C-alpha cells in the first residue's frame, strides 16, 4: 500500500518523477521466455508528477493517500490540478529524472492497482523560477485516491508557472484517446444561472 509521507527531495530539470516499478518476477527465466514470445508484462509507470518552478534543488513534498475524493480543497495553495493515473503493481517512489535520489512511498499490490486520481498542489513556484536552489523555496502536496479516470482539471492556477501546467500534463499524458486524457478545463466554484 502507498503510505502518506512528507520529505524533502531534489528536483532536476523542473521535475520530480513518480515511479511504480514492477516487482521482479518470481521466475526470471520464465519471464524472459514470456517476453521473447511477445506475452505482455507489467510496464513501469514513470510520470513527472511534480512540476517545479526551480530548475534544480530541494523542494518540500507531502503525499497523502485518501480513502475517497476530498470534499474541498486545502487552503493556502497557489496551484491545484487534478489528473488520472493508472497504477500497476510494484514499488512506488519519487525521484528526480536523474535517478540519483529515491524516496519510497510503499508498494501497490492486488486490488490496490488500478485507476487513481491525483490532486497536485503547489505554492512558491515563482519564487526562484528556473534557478538552482540550496534550500526549499516551494512546497508541493499530492493527494491520491482510487477513482475512475476523468479529464484533467484545473482547480486553481495563480502562479505564472502554474498557468503552463495543463500543457505540460497534456504532453506526458499522451494523445487524447479517452476521457482521462481530455483537454484540461478550469473548474469554477460559481453556480450556473438559470
ZABAFI-207322 format. One record per residue: residue number from 1; x negated, y negated, z negated of N, C-alpha, C in turn; residue in three letters; chain. Coordinates in nm, 2 decimals, padded with zeros to 4 digits, m for minus. Example, Ala and Ser with C-alpha at 12.3 -4.5 7.8 and 13.67 -1.06 7.14 Angstrom:
// residues 2
[1,[m01.32,00.57,m00.78],[m01.23,00.45,m00.78],[m01.32,00.33,m00.78],ALA,A]
[2,[m01.28,00.22,m00.71],[m01.37,00.11,m00.71],[m01.29,00.00,m00.79],SER,A]
This chain:
// residues 194
[1,[m00.08,00.12,00.00],[00.00,00.00,00.00],[m00.09,m00.12,00.00],UNK,A]
[2,[m00.05,m00.23,00.08],[m00.12,m00.35,00.07],[m00.09,m00.42,m00.06],UNK,A]
[3,[m00.20,m00.47,m00.12],[m00.19,m00.54,m00.25],[m00.19,m00.69,m00.24],UNK,A]
[4,[m00.12,m00.76,m00.32],[m00.13,m00.90,m00.33],[m00.27,m00.94,m00.39],UNK,A]
[5,[m00.33,m01.04,m00.34],[m00.47,m01.08,m00.38],[m00.50,m01.23,m00.35],UNK,A]
[6,[m00.59,m01.28,m00.42],[m00.64,m01.42,m00.40],[m00.80,m01.41,m00.39],UNK,A]
[7,[m00.86,m01.47,m00.30],[m01.00,m01.47,m00.29],[m01.05,m01.58,m00.20],UNK,A]
[8,[m01.18,m01.61,m00.20],[m01.25,m01.70,m00.11],[m01.31,m01.61,00.00],UNK,A]
[9,[m01.30,m01.65,00.12],[m01.36,m01.58,00.23],[m01.41,m01.68,00.34],UNK,A]
[10,[m01.51,m01.64,00.41],[m01.57,m01.73,00.51],[m01.50,m01.72,00.64],UNK,A]
[11,[m01.46,m01.83,00.69],[m01.41,m01.84,00.83],[m01.53,m01.85,00.93],UNK,A]
[12,[m01.50,m01.81,01.05],[m01.60,m01.83,01.15],[m01.53,m01.86,01.29],UNK,A]
[13,[m01.57,m01.96,01.35],[m01.51,m01.99,01.48],[m01.36,m02.03,01.46],UNK,A]
[14,[m01.32,m02.09,01.35],[m01.19,m02.14,01.32],[m01.09,m02.02,01.29],UNK,A]
[15,[m01.14,m01.90,01.25],[m01.05,m01.79,01.23],[m01.10,m01.70,01.12],UNK,A]
[16,[m01.01,m01.63,01.06],[m01.03,m01.51,00.98],[m00.94,m01.40,01.03],UNK,A]
[17,[m00.99,m01.29,01.06],[m00.91,m01.18,01.12],[m00.84,m01.09,01.01],UNK,A]
[18,[m00.72,m01.04,01.04],[m00.66,m00.94,00.96],[m00.67,m00.81,01.04],UNK,A]
[19,[m00.73,m00.71,00.97],[m00.76,m00.58,01.04],[m00.69,m00.47,00.97],UNK,A]
[20,[m00.63,m00.38,01.04],[m00.59,m00.25,00.99],[m00.66,m00.14,01.07],UNK,A]
[21,[m00.76,m00.08,01.01],[m00.84,00.02,01.08],[m00.79,00.16,01.05],UNK,A]
[22,[m00.76,00.24,01.15],[m00.71,00.37,01.13],[m00.80,00.46,01.04],UNK,A]
[23,[m00.74,00.55,00.96],[m00.82,00.64,00.88],[m00.90,00.73,00.97],UNK,A]
[24,[m01.02,00.77,00.93],[m01.09,00.87,01.01],[m01.01,01.00,01.02],UNK,A]
[25,[m01.02,01.07,01.13],[m00.94,01.19,01.15],[m01.00,01.30,01.06],UNK,A]
[26,[m00.90,01.39,01.01],[m00.94,01.50,00.92],[m01.03,01.59,01.00],UNK,A]
[27,[m01.01,01.61,01.13],[m01.09,01.70,01.21],[m01.15,01.62,01.33],UNK,A]
[28,[m01.27,01.56,01.32],[m01.32,01.48,01.42],[m01.33,01.54,01.56],UNK,A]
[29,[m01.36,01.67,01.56],[m01.38,01.75,01.69],[m01.24,01.75,01.75],UNK,A]
[30,[m01.14,01.79,01.68],[m01.00,01.79,01.74],[m00.96,01.65,01.79],UNK,A]
[31,[m00.99,01.55,01.71],[m00.96,01.41,01.75],[m01.03,01.37,01.88],UNK,A]
[32,[m01.16,01.41,01.90],[m01.23,01.38,02.02],[m01.17,01.46,02.14],UNK,A]
[33,[m01.14,01.58,02.12],[m01.08,01.66,02.22],[m00.94,01.60,02.26],UNK,A]
[34,[m00.86,01.56,02.17],[m00.73,01.50,02.20],[m00.75,01.37,02.28],UNK,A]
[35,[m00.85,01.29,02.24],[m00.88,01.16,02.31],[m00.93,01.19,02.45],UNK,A]
[36,[m01.01,01.29,02.47],[m01.06,01.32,02.60],[m00.95,01.37,02.69],UNK,A]
[37,[m00.84,01.43,02.63],[m00.73,01.48,02.71],[m00.62,01.38,02.73],UNK,A]
[38,[m00.65,01.26,02.68],[m00.55,01.15,02.70],[m00.44,01.14,02.60],UNK,A]
[39,[m00.45,01.22,02.49],[m00.34,01.21,02.39],[m00.36,01.08,02.31],UNK,A]
[40,[m00.25,01.02,02.27],[m00.26,00.89,02.20],[m00.32,00.90,02.06],UNK,A]
[41,[m00.38,00.80,02.02],[m00.44,00.79,01.89],[m00.39,00.65,01.83],UNK,A]
[42,[m00.39,00.65,01.70],[m00.37,00.52,01.63],[m00.47,00.42,01.68],UNK,A]
[43,[m00.43,00.30,01.72],[m00.53,00.20,01.76],[m00.53,00.10,01.65],UNK,A]
[44,[m00.65,00.04,01.62],[m00.66,m00.06,01.51],[m00.59,m00.18,01.55],UNK,A]
[45,[m00.55,m00.25,01.45],[m00.49,m00.39,01.46],[m00.59,m00.49,01.42],UNK,A]
[46,[m00.62,m00.58,01.50],[m00.71,m00.69,01.46],[m00.66,m00.82,01.52],UNK,A]
[47,[m00.61,m00.91,01.43],[m00.55,m01.04,01.48],[m00.61,m01.15,01.40],UNK,A]
[48,[m00.63,m01.27,01.46],[m00.68,m01.38,01.39],[m00.56,m01.45,01.32],UNK,A]
[49,[m00.52,m01.38,01.21],[m00.40,m01.43,01.14],[m00.42,m01.56,01.06],UNK,A]
[50,[m00.55,m01.59,01.03],[m00.57,m01.72,00.97],[m00.65,m01.81,01.07],UNK,A]
[51,[m00.58,m01.92,01.10],[m00.64,m02.02,01.19],[m00.68,m02.14,01.10],UNK,A]
[52,[m00.81,m02.17,01.10],[m00.86,m02.27,01.01],[m00.89,m02.40,01.08],UNK,A]
[53,[m00.90,m02.51,01.01],[m00.95,m02.64,01.06],[m01.10,m02.64,01.06],UNK,A]
[54,[m01.16,m02.59,00.96],[m01.31,m02.58,00.95],[m01.36,m02.49,01.06],UNK,A]
[55,[m01.47,m02.52,01.12],[m01.53,m02.42,01.21],[m01.58,m02.30,01.14],UNK,A]
[56,[m01.66,m02.32,01.03],[m01.71,m02.21,00.96],[m01.73,m02.25,00.81],UNK,A]
[57,[m01.72,m02.15,00.73],[m01.74,m02.18,00.58],[m01.63,m02.12,00.50],UNK,A]
[58,[m01.63,m02.13,00.37],[m01.53,m02.07,00.28],[m01.40,m02.14,00.29],UNK,A]
[59,[m01.29,m02.06,00.28],[m01.16,m02.11,00.26],[m01.09,m02.02,00.14],UNK,A]
[60,[m00.99,m02.08,00.08],[m00.92,m02.01,m00.02],[m00.80,m01.94,00.05],UNK,A]
[61,[m00.79,m01.81,00.03],[m00.68,m01.73,00.09],[m00.61,m01.64,m00.02],UNK,A]
[62,[m00.48,m01.65,m00.02],[m00.39,m01.57,m00.10],[m00.30,m01.49,m00.01],UNK,A]
[63,[m00.29,m01.36,m00.05],[m00.20,m01.27,00.02],[m00.09,m01.22,m00.08],UNK,A]
[64,[00.03,m01.24,m00.04],[00.14,m01.19,m00.13],[00.23,m01.09,m00.05],UNK,A]
[65,[00.25,m00.97,m00.11],[00.33,m00.87,m00.05],[00.46,m00.88,m00.12],UNK,A]
[66,[00.57,m00.90,m00.04],[00.70,m00.92,m00.09],[00.79,m00.80,m00.06],UNK,A]
[67,[00.90,m00.78,m00.14],[00.99,m00.67,m00.11],[01.10,m00.71,00.00],UNK,A]
[68,[01.11,m00.84,00.02],[01.21,m00.89,00.12],[01.17,m01.04,00.16],UNK,A]
[69,[01.24,m01.09,00.26],[01.22,m01.23,00.30],[01.24,m01.32,00.19],UNK,A]
[70,[01.15,m01.42,00.16],[01.17,m01.51,00.06],[01.29,m01.60,00.09],UNK,A]
[71,[01.36,m01.64,m00.02],[01.48,m01.73,00.00],[01.45,m01.86,00.05],UNK,A]
[72,[01.34,m01.92,00.01],[01.30,m02.06,00.05],[01.15,m02.06,00.08],UNK,A]
[73,[01.10,m02.18,00.12],[00.96,m02.19,00.15],[00.89,m02.25,00.03],UNK,A]
[74,[00.77,m02.21,00.01],[00.69,m02.25,m00.10],[00.65,m02.40,m00.08],UNK,A]
[75,[00.66,m02.49,m00.19],[00.63,m02.63,m00.17],[00.48,m02.65,m00.16],UNK,A]
[76,[00.44,m02.77,m00.11],[00.30,m02.81,m00.11],[00.22,m02.76,00.01],UNK,A]
[77,[00.28,m02.71,00.11],[00.21,m02.66,00.23],[00.24,m02.75,00.35],UNK,A]
[78,[00.13,m02.79,00.42],[00.15,m02.87,00.54],[00.21,m02.79,00.66],UNK,A]
[79,[00.16,m02.68,00.68],[00.19,m02.59,00.80],[00.25,m02.46,00.75],UNK,A]
[80,[00.36,m02.42,00.80],[00.42,m02.29,00.77],[00.47,m02.23,00.91],UNK,A]
[81,[00.42,m02.12,00.94],[00.46,m02.05,01.07],[00.49,m01.90,01.03],UNK,A]
[82,[00.58,m01.84,01.11],[00.61,m01.70,01.09],[00.58,m01.62,01.22],UNK,A]
[83,[00.53,m01.50,01.21],[00.50,m01.41,01.32],[00.54,m01.27,01.28],UNK,A]
[84,[00.57,m01.19,01.38],[00.60,m01.05,01.35],[00.47,m00.97,01.39],UNK,A]
[85,[00.45,m00.86,01.31],[00.33,m00.77,01.33],[00.38,m00.63,01.32],UNK,A]
[86,[00.32,m00.54,01.41],[00.34,m00.40,01.40],[00.22,m00.34,01.33],UNK,A]
[87,[00.23,m00.30,01.21],[00.11,m00.25,01.13],[00.10,m00.10,01.14],UNK,A]
[88,[m00.01,m00.05,01.19],[m00.03,00.10,01.19],[m00.08,00.15,01.05],UNK,A]
[89,[m00.09,00.28,01.04],[m00.15,00.34,00.92],[m00.30,00.30,00.92],UNK,A]
[90,[m00.36,00.28,00.80],[m00.50,00.26,00.79],[m00.54,00.17,00.67],UNK,A]
[91,[m00.67,00.13,00.67],[m00.72,00.05,00.57],[m00.70,m00.10,00.61],UNK,A]
[92,[m00.65,m00.18,00.53],[m00.62,m00.32,00.56],[m00.72,m00.41,00.49],UNK,A]
[93,[m00.77,m00.51,00.57],[m00.87,m00.60,00.51],[m00.87,m00.73,00.60],UNK,A]
[94,[m00.93,m00.83,00.54],[m00.96,m00.96,00.61],[m01.11,m00.97,00.63],UNK,A]
[95,[m01.15,m01.02,00.74],[m01.29,m01.05,00.77],[m01.30,m01.16,00.87],UNK,A]
[96,[m01.42,m01.23,00.87],[m01.44,m01.33,00.98],[m01.47,m01.25,01.11],UNK,A]
[97,[m01.44,m01.31,01.22],[m01.47,m01.25,01.35],[m01.61,m01.19,01.36],UNK,A]
[98,[m01.71,m01.25,01.29],[m01.84,m01.20,01.29],[m01.85,m01.06,01.22],UNK,A]
[99,[m01.76,m01.03,01.14],[m01.75,m00.90,01.07],[m01.85,m00.88,00.96],UNK,A]
[100,[m01.92,m00.99,00.91],[m02.02,m00.97,00.81],[m01.97,m00.98,00.67],UNK,A]
[101,[m01.84,m01.00,00.65],[m01.78,m01.01,00.51],[m01.64,m00.94,00.52],UNK,A]
[102,[m01.61,m00.86,00.42],[m01.48,m00.79,00.42],[m01.41,m00.80,00.29],UNK,A]
[103,[m01.28,m00.84,00.29],[m01.20,m00.84,00.17],[m01.09,m00.74,00.18],UNK,A]
[104,[m01.10,m00.63,00.11],[m00.99,m00.53,00.12],[m00.87,m00.57,00.05],UNK,A]
[105,[m00.75,m00.54,00.11],[m00.62,m00.56,00.05],[m00.54,m00.44,00.04],UNK,A]
[106,[m00.60,m00.32,00.06],[m00.53,m00.19,00.04],[m00.52,m00.11,00.16],UNK,A]
[107,[m00.42,m00.02,00.16],[m00.40,00.07,00.27],[m00.26,00.08,00.31],UNK,A]
[108,[m00.23,00.12,00.43],[m00.09,00.14,00.48],[m00.08,00.29,00.52],UNK,A]
[109,[00.02,00.35,00.46],[00.04,00.50,00.48],[00.19,00.53,00.50],UNK,A]
[110,[00.22,00.64,00.57],[00.35,00.69,00.58],[00.46,00.59,00.62],UNK,A]
[111,[00.56,00.57,00.54],[00.67,00.48,00.57],[00.64,00.33,00.55],UNK,A]
[112,[00.51,00.30,00.50],[00.47,00.16,00.49],[00.44,00.10,00.62],UNK,A]
[113,[00.40,00.19,00.72],[00.37,00.13,00.85],[00.49,00.09,00.92],UNK,A]
[114,[00.48,00.00,01.02],[00.59,m00.05,01.10],[00.59,m00.20,01.11],UNK,A]
[115,[00.71,m00.25,01.13],[00.73,m00.39,01.16],[00.73,m00.48,01.04],UNK,A]
[116,[00.64,m00.58,01.03],[00.63,m00.67,00.92],[00.65,m00.81,00.97],UNK,A]
[117,[00.70,m00.90,00.89],[00.70,m01.04,00.91],[00.59,m01.11,00.83],UNK,A]
[118,[00.51,m01.20,00.88],[00.41,m01.27,00.81],[00.44,m01.42,00.82],UNK,A]
[119,[00.45,m01.48,00.70],[00.47,m01.62,00.69],[00.33,m01.68,00.65],UNK,A]
[120,[00.28,m01.76,00.74],[00.15,m01.82,00.73],[00.15,m01.96,00.68],UNK,A]
[121,[00.10,m01.99,00.57],[00.09,m02.12,00.51],[m00.05,m02.18,00.52],UNK,A]
[122,[m00.06,m02.31,00.53],[m00.19,m02.37,00.53],[m00.18,m02.52,00.48],UNK,A]
[123,[m00.28,m02.56,00.42],[m00.30,m02.71,00.38],[m00.45,m02.74,00.38],UNK,A]
[124,[m00.48,m02.86,00.43],[m00.62,m02.91,00.43],[m00.69,m02.88,00.56],UNK,A]
[125,[m00.62,m02.84,00.67],[m00.68,m02.81,00.80],[m00.75,m02.93,00.86],UNK,A]
[126,[m00.70,m03.05,00.84],[m00.75,m03.17,00.90],[m00.87,m03.23,00.82],UNK,A]
[127,[m00.89,m03.18,00.69],[m00.99,m03.24,00.61],[m01.13,m03.24,00.66],UNK,A]
[128,[m01.17,m03.13,00.72],[m01.31,m03.11,00.77],[m01.30,m03.04,00.91],UNK,A]
[129,[m01.21,m03.09,00.99],[m01.19,m03.03,01.12],[m01.32,m03.01,01.20],UNK,A]
[130,[m01.34,m02.89,01.25],[m01.45,m02.85,01.33],[m01.59,m02.86,01.27],UNK,A]
[131,[m01.59,m02.87,01.14],[m01.71,m02.88,01.06],[m01.75,m02.75,00.99],UNK,A]
[132,[m01.88,m02.74,00.95],[m01.92,m02.63,00.87],[m01.92,m02.68,00.73],UNK,A]
[133,[m01.85,m02.61,00.64],[m01.84,m02.65,00.50],[m01.91,m02.55,00.41],UNK,A]
[134,[m01.95,m02.60,00.29],[m02.01,m02.51,00.19],[m01.92,m02.47,00.08],UNK,A]
[135,[m01.81,m02.54,00.06],[m01.71,m02.51,m00.04],[m01.57,m02.52,00.02],UNK,A]
[136,[m01.47,m02.45,m00.03],[m01.34,m02.46,00.03],[m01.28,m02.60,00.03],UNK,A]
[137,[m01.23,m02.64,00.14],[m01.15,m02.76,00.15],[m01.01,m02.74,00.20],UNK,A]
[138,[m00.98,m02.61,00.24],[m00.84,m02.58,00.28],[m00.80,m02.45,00.21],UNK,A]
[139,[m00.66,m02.44,00.20],[m00.60,m02.32,00.13],[m00.51,m02.26,00.23],UNK,A]
[140,[m00.50,m02.13,00.22],[m00.41,m02.05,00.31],[m00.33,m01.95,00.22],UNK,A]
[141,[m00.21,m01.93,00.26],[m00.12,m01.83,00.19],[m00.05,m01.74,00.30],UNK,A]
[142,[m00.06,m01.61,00.29],[00.01,m01.52,00.38],[00.10,m01.44,00.30],UNK,A]
[143,[00.23,m01.45,00.33],[00.33,m01.37,00.27],[00.38,m01.26,00.37],UNK,A]
[144,[00.38,m01.13,00.33],[00.42,m01.02,00.41],[00.54,m00.95,00.36],UNK,A]
[145,[00.63,m00.91,00.44],[00.74,m00.82,00.40],[00.78,m00.74,00.53],UNK,A]
[146,[00.85,m00.63,00.50],[00.90,m00.55,00.61],[01.02,m00.61,00.67],UNK,A]
[147,[01.02,m00.62,00.80],[01.14,m00.68,00.87],[01.13,m00.65,01.02],UNK,A]
[148,[01.24,m00.63,01.09],[01.23,m00.60,01.23],[01.17,m00.72,01.31],UNK,A]
[149,[01.11,m00.70,01.42],[01.05,m00.81,01.50],[01.15,m00.92,01.53],UNK,A]
[150,[01.10,m01.04,01.53],[01.18,m01.16,01.57],[01.08,m01.26,01.63],UNK,A]
[151,[01.13,m01.37,01.69],[01.05,m01.47,01.76],[00.96,m01.54,01.66],UNK,A]
[152,[00.85,m01.59,01.71],[00.76,m01.68,01.63],[00.84,m01.80,01.59],UNK,A]
[153,[00.83,m01.84,01.46],[00.90,m01.96,01.41],[00.80,m02.06,01.35],UNK,A]
[154,[00.83,m02.19,01.37],[00.76,m02.30,01.31],[00.85,m02.36,01.20],UNK,A]
[155,[00.82,m02.34,01.07],[00.90,m02.39,00.97],[00.85,m02.53,00.93],UNK,A]
[156,[00.72,m02.56,00.94],[00.66,m02.69,00.91],[00.53,m02.70,00.99],UNK,A]
[157,[00.51,m02.82,01.05],[00.38,m02.84,01.12],[00.34,m02.99,01.10],UNK,A]
[158,[00.28,m03.02,00.99],[00.25,m03.15,00.95],[00.10,m03.19,00.99],UNK,A]
[159,[00.01,m03.10,00.99],[m00.13,m03.13,01.02],[m00.15,m03.13,01.17],UNK,A]
[160,[m00.25,m03.21,01.22],[m00.29,m03.21,01.36],[m00.32,m03.07,01.41],UNK,A]
[161,[m00.40,m03.00,01.33],[m00.44,m02.86,01.36],[m00.32,m02.77,01.37],UNK,A]
[162,[m00.23,m02.79,01.28],[m00.11,m02.70,01.28],[m00.02,m02.72,01.40],UNK,A]
[163,[m00.03,m02.83,01.47],[00.05,m02.85,01.59],[00.01,m02.76,01.71],UNK,A]
[164,[m00.12,m02.72,01.70],[m00.17,m02.63,01.81],[m00.15,m02.48,01.78],UNK,A]
[165,[m00.11,m02.45,01.66],[m00.10,m02.31,01.62],[00.00,m02.23,01.70],UNK,A]
[166,[00.12,m02.28,01.73],[00.21,m02.20,01.82],[00.14,m02.15,01.95],UNK,A]
[167,[00.06,m02.23,02.01],[00.00,m02.19,02.13],[m00.11,m02.09,02.10],UNK,A]
[168,[m00.18,m02.11,01.99],[m00.28,m02.01,01.95],[m00.22,m01.87,01.92],UNK,A]
[169,[m00.11,m01.87,01.85],[m00.04,m01.75,01.82],[00.01,m01.68,01.95],UNK,A]
[170,[00.06,m01.76,02.04],[00.11,m01.70,02.17],[00.00,m01.63,02.24],UNK,A]
[171,[m00.13,m01.69,02.24],[m00.24,m01.63,02.30],[m00.27,m01.49,02.25],UNK,A]
[172,[m00.28,m01.47,02.11],[m00.31,m01.34,02.06],[m00.20,m01.25,02.05],UNK,A]
[173,[m00.07,m01.30,02.06],[00.04,m01.20,02.06],[00.06,m01.14,02.20],UNK,A]
[174,[00.00,m01.20,02.30],[00.01,m01.14,02.44],[00.13,m01.19,02.51],UNK,A]
[175,[00.15,m01.13,02.63],[00.26,m01.18,02.72],[00.40,m01.16,02.65],UNK,A]
[176,[00.49,m01.26,02.68],[00.62,m01.24,02.62],[00.70,m01.12,02.68],UNK,A]
[177,[00.71,m01.01,02.61],[00.77,m00.89,02.66],[00.90,m00.86,02.58],UNK,A]
[178,[00.91,m00.91,02.46],[01.03,m00.88,02.38],[01.06,m01.00,02.29],UNK,A]
[179,[01.16,m00.99,02.21],[01.20,m01.09,02.12],[01.08,m01.13,02.02],UNK,A]
[180,[01.01,m01.03,01.99],[00.90,m01.05,01.89],[00.79,m01.14,01.95],UNK,A]
[181,[00.79,m01.16,02.08],[00.68,m01.24,02.14],[00.75,m01.36,02.22],UNK,A]
[182,[00.86,m01.40,02.18],[00.93,m01.51,02.24],[00.86,m01.64,02.21],UNK,A]
[183,[00.89,m01.75,02.28],[00.83,m01.88,02.26],[00.85,m01.92,02.12],UNK,A]
[184,[00.75,m01.99,02.06],[00.77,m02.05,01.93],[00.88,m02.15,01.93],UNK,A]
[185,[00.95,m02.17,01.82],[01.06,m02.27,01.81],[01.05,m02.33,01.67],UNK,A]
[186,[01.09,m02.45,01.67],[01.09,m02.53,01.54],[01.22,m02.50,01.47],UNK,A]
[187,[01.22,m02.46,01.34],[01.34,m02.43,01.26],[01.36,m02.56,01.18],UNK,A]
[188,[01.48,m02.61,01.19],[01.51,m02.73,01.11],[01.60,m02.69,01.00],UNK,A]
[189,[01.61,m02.77,00.90],[01.69,m02.74,00.78],[01.83,m02.81,00.80],UNK,A]
[190,[01.85,m02.89,00.91],[01.97,m02.96,00.93],[02.08,m02.86,00.97],UNK,A]
[191,[02.20,m02.89,00.93],[02.31,m02.80,00.97],[02.37,m02.86,01.10],UNK,A]
[192,[02.42,m02.77,01.19],[02.47,m02.82,01.32],[02.61,m02.89,01.29],UNK,A]
[193,[02.63,m02.99,01.37],[02.76,m03.07,01.35],[02.86,m03.01,01.45],UNK,A]
[194,[02.98,m03.01,01.40],[03.09,m02.95,01.48],[03.16,m03.05,01.57],UNK,A]
